[in-house]
């Protein structure tokens, strides 16, 4: 998905109200609103495959997965930021707001040519500041490649490419074969 800048400053409350009525999703960075472009079928398939597996795995447990429309709210150097991760998992009871999370455990972004740089740099730097985040996952859609960053190993990257590789999310005791992540995707 691609962000398009709309030159306007909005207070957080106005942004949240607007998002409830908007047909287009927007990310919010320090008062600036960025419209999100639609996702490809491949993007949707990858996010859906992982969400479906997470949903089944976490059924009856404290952690809950969300897909696409739940925002993550951050505050960095006094600025409010709202991102829409492709998949987010949370379990912190402090996350009581119905529209966003502040304390996620796992965040997943599906990469595209237009978002890969932002997801790997800007969002990575922002997300890894979240006190409760344990794993940040990037899923490529133009090649079989999943990159996992873990708090437990100092946010060093672990790249998975082989058909026999397994996506492991230790924080929620989840494992999924890469072949299942990429089910229905052709390169």
C-alpha positions as CSV (number, residue, x, y, z in Angstrom):
1,X,0.0,0.0,0.0
2,X,1.2,3.5,-0.8
3,X,0.8,6.6,1.4
4,X,-0.2,9.8,-0.3
5,X,0.3,13.0,1.7
6,X,-2.6,15.4,2.2
7,X,-1.3,18.7,3.4
8,X,-3.4,19.3,6.5
9,X,-2.8,19.4,10.2
10,X,-5.4,17.6,12.3
11,X,-5.6,17.2,16.0
12,X,-5.7,13.5,17.0
13,X,-9.4,13.6,18.0
14,X,-10.4,14.9,14.6
15,X,-8.3,12.3,12.9
16,X,-9.9,9.5,14.9
17,X,-13.4,10.8,14.2
18,X,-12.7,11.2,10.5
19,X,-11.3,7.7,10.2
20,X,-14.6,6.2,11.5
21,X,-16.4,7.8,8.6
22,X,-13.8,7.7,5.8
23,X,-13.9,5.2,3.0
24,X,-10.1,5.6,2.7
25,X,-7.7,4.7,5.5
26,X,-5.2,7.3,6.6
27,X,-2.0,7.1,8.6
28,X,-1.3,10.0,10.9
29,X,2.2,11.3,11.7
30,X,2.5,14.4,13.9
31,X,-0.6,16.0,12.6
32,X,-0.1,15.1,9.0
33,X,-2.5,12.7,7.4
34,X,-1.5,10.3,4.7
35,X,-4.1,8.4,2.6
36,X,-3.4,4.7,2.1
37,X,-3.7,3.2,-1.4
38,X,-5.5,-0.1,-1.8
39,X,-3.7,-3.4,-1.5
40,X,-3.0,-6.0,-4.2
41,X,-4.6,-9.4,-4.2
42,X,-1.3,-10.9,-3.3
43,X,-0.9,-8.5,-0.4
44,X,-4.4,-9.5,0.8
45,X,-3.7,-13.2,0.4
46,X,-0.5,-13.0,2.5
47,X,-2.0,-11.0,5.3
48,X,-5.1,-13.2,5.2
49,X,-3.1,-16.5,5.3
50,X,-1.2,-15.4,8.4
51,X,-4.2,-13.8,10.2
52,X,-6.3,-17.0,9.6
53,X,-3.5,-19.2,11.1
54,X,-3.1,-16.8,14.0
55,X,-6.8,-16.6,14.7
56,X,-7.1,-20.3,14.9
57,X,-3.9,-20.7,17.1
58,X,-5.0,-17.9,19.5
59,X,-8.6,-19.0,19.9
60,X,-9.4,-19.2,23.6
61,X,-6.2,-17.5,24.6
62,X,-5.5,-14.0,26.0
63,X,-3.8,-12.8,22.8
64,X,-6.0,-11.6,19.9
65,X,-5.0,-11.0,16.2
66,X,-6.4,-8.2,14.1
67,X,-6.1,-7.6,10.4
68,X,-5.9,-4.4,8.4
69,X,-8.2,-1.9,10.1
70,X,-6.8,-1.7,13.7
71,X,-4.3,1.1,14.1
72,X,-1.2,1.1,16.3
73,X,-0.7,4.4,18.2
74,X,2.7,5.6,19.2
75,X,4.1,8.7,20.7
76,X,7.6,9.6,19.7
77,X,9.3,12.8,21.0
78,X,5.9,14.2,21.9
79,X,4.4,13.5,18.4
80,X,1.4,11.2,17.9
81,X,1.7,8.6,15.2
82,X,-0.9,6.1,14.0
83,X,0.0,3.3,11.6
84,X,-2.2,0.6,10.1
85,X,-0.2,-2.7,10.3
86,X,-1.4,-5.5,8.1
87,X,-1.7,-7.9,11.1
88,X,-1.2,-7.1,14.8
89,X,-1.5,-9.3,17.8
90,X,-2.1,-7.9,21.3
91,X,-2.9,-9.2,24.8
92,X,-2.2,-6.2,27.1
93,X,-5.3,-5.3,29.2
94,X,-4.3,-1.6,28.9
95,X,-5.4,-1.7,25.2
96,X,-9.0,-0.9,25.9
97,X,-9.6,1.7,23.1
98,X,-11.8,0.3,20.4
99,X,-9.9,1.8,17.4
100,X,-6.3,1.4,18.2
101,X,-3.6,-0.4,20.2
102,X,-0.7,1.0,22.1
103,X,0.7,-2.2,23.5
104,X,1.0,-4.9,20.7
105,X,3.0,-8.0,21.1
106,X,3.5,-8.8,17.3
107,X,3.3,-6.5,14.3
108,X,3.3,-7.8,10.7
109,X,3.7,-5.7,7.5
110,X,3.4,-7.1,4.0
111,X,6.0,-5.4,1.8
112,X,5.4,-3.8,-1.6
113,X,7.7,-2.0,-3.9
114,X,6.2,1.3,-2.6
115,X,6.3,0.5,1.1
116,X,9.3,-1.7,1.7
117,X,11.7,1.2,2.5
118,X,9.2,2.8,4.9
119,X,8.4,-0.6,6.6
120,X,12.1,-1.5,6.9
121,X,13.3,1.9,8.2
122,X,10.7,4.3,9.5
123,X,8.2,1.8,10.8
124,X,10.9,-0.5,12.2
125,X,12.5,2.3,14.2
126,X,9.1,3.4,15.4
127,X,7.6,0.0,16.2
128,X,10.7,-1.2,18.1
129,X,10.2,1.6,20.6
130,X,7.0,0.0,21.8
131,X,7.6,-1.4,25.2
132,X,5.5,-4.5,24.7
133,X,6.5,-5.4,21.1
134,X,8.3,-8.7,21.0
135,X,8.4,-9.5,17.3
136,X,8.2,-7.4,14.1
137,X,7.6,-9.4,10.9
138,X,8.0,-8.3,7.2
139,X,6.6,-10.5,4.5
140,X,7.7,-9.9,0.9
141,X,5.1,-10.3,-1.7
142,X,7.4,-10.4,-4.8
143,X,9.5,-13.3,-3.5
144,X,9.4,-16.0,-0.9
145,X,11.1,-14.1,2.0
146,X,10.0,-13.4,5.6
147,X,12.1,-11.3,7.9
148,X,11.6,-11.5,11.6
149,X,13.0,-9.0,14.1
150,X,12.9,-10.1,17.8
151,X,13.4,-8.0,20.9
152,X,15.0,-11.1,22.5
153,X,18.0,-10.9,20.1
154,X,18.4,-7.1,20.0
155,X,16.1,-6.6,17.0
156,X,18.6,-8.4,14.7
157,X,17.0,-9.7,11.5
158,X,16.3,-13.4,10.8
159,X,15.6,-14.0,7.1
160,X,13.5,-17.0,6.1
161,X,13.5,-18.1,2.4
162,X,13.7,-21.9,2.1
163,X,10.5,-23.9,1.5
164,X,11.3,-25.8,4.6
165,X,11.6,-22.7,6.8
166,X,9.1,-22.0,9.5
167,X,7.8,-18.7,10.7
168,X,8.2,-18.9,14.5
169,X,6.7,-16.3,16.8
170,X,8.0,-17.2,20.3
171,X,6.0,-14.5,22.1
172,X,2.7,-16.3,21.2
173,X,4.1,-19.8,20.8
174,X,3.1,-19.9,17.1
175,X,4.8,-21.7,14.2
176,X,3.7,-21.7,10.5
177,X,5.5,-23.2,7.6
178,X,6.6,-20.6,5.0
179,X,4.7,-22.7,2.4
180,X,1.5,-22.0,4.3
181,X,2.3,-18.2,4.6
182,X,2.7,-18.2,0.8
183,X,-0.2,-20.5,0.0
184,X,-2.0,-19.2,-3.2
185,X,0.8,-16.8,-4.1
186,X,2.6,-17.2,-7.4
187,X,5.9,-15.6,-8.3
